[in-house]
Amino acid sequence: MNLLTQKSKLKKTSKELGVRVFNFGLPAYKSATGKLICPMADSCVKFCYARKGAYVWSNVKPAFEKRYELSKTDQFVSKMYEEIVKKKPDYIRVHDSGDYYSRKYLHKWLDLARLFPEVKFYSYTNMVQLFKEIDLPPNFDVIFSDSGKQTHLIDYQLDRYTKIFSSDTELDRAGFVNASKIDLFATKWFSKNKKVGLIYH
């Protein structure tokens, strides 16, 4: 089972920027057994790209379920450690689908970030309160989604956050950095602009 993969957007990002970017994904919104993977998802469920297309193909969907099952175990950190050593990423996007479904699970990723200070980790998330209650390692960046149940907790002056637009023109006029094609433009390492724009797809 591949724990770290590269979808087309991350392949393009890697090529354009000359870095190695991989992602880790869980089932989108709910697992096959109905377990809630994105506890604070709200309107984003309606337009979630990870609930359609290649993400739900019969040869792809089971892999997300297997990663979810592993993420609940005590072996997750050691297995992910081996995968990071093997694939040598510069950046890891935690969750191209899914979210931090529990505090315990989040801390497994924080442990990994501390084990690999040379690797940069980043996530889009609706779990605003959970992240407000912890101190992140310097090699971990988070971008809050603007379509979850905790948007009222986002500090729009201080926090990095996303907004979905219907066109590049609309995004540019609003003064957001465009991370639709180059994923790392969403992070603090590539943009000082904390307003991250994505185009609906």
Salt bridges, closest charged atoms under 4 A:
GLU69 OE1 - LYS72 NZ 3.22
GLU83 OE2 - LYS87 NZ 3.02
ASP111 OD1 - ARG114 NH1 3.70
GLU133 OE1 - ARG103 NH2 2.48
ASP141 OD2 - ARG160 NE 3.72
ASP159 OD2 - LYS132 NZ 2.57
ASP168 OD2 - LYS181 NZ 3.79
ASP183 OD1 - LYS9 NZ 3.04
ASP183 OD1 - ARG93 NH1 3.10
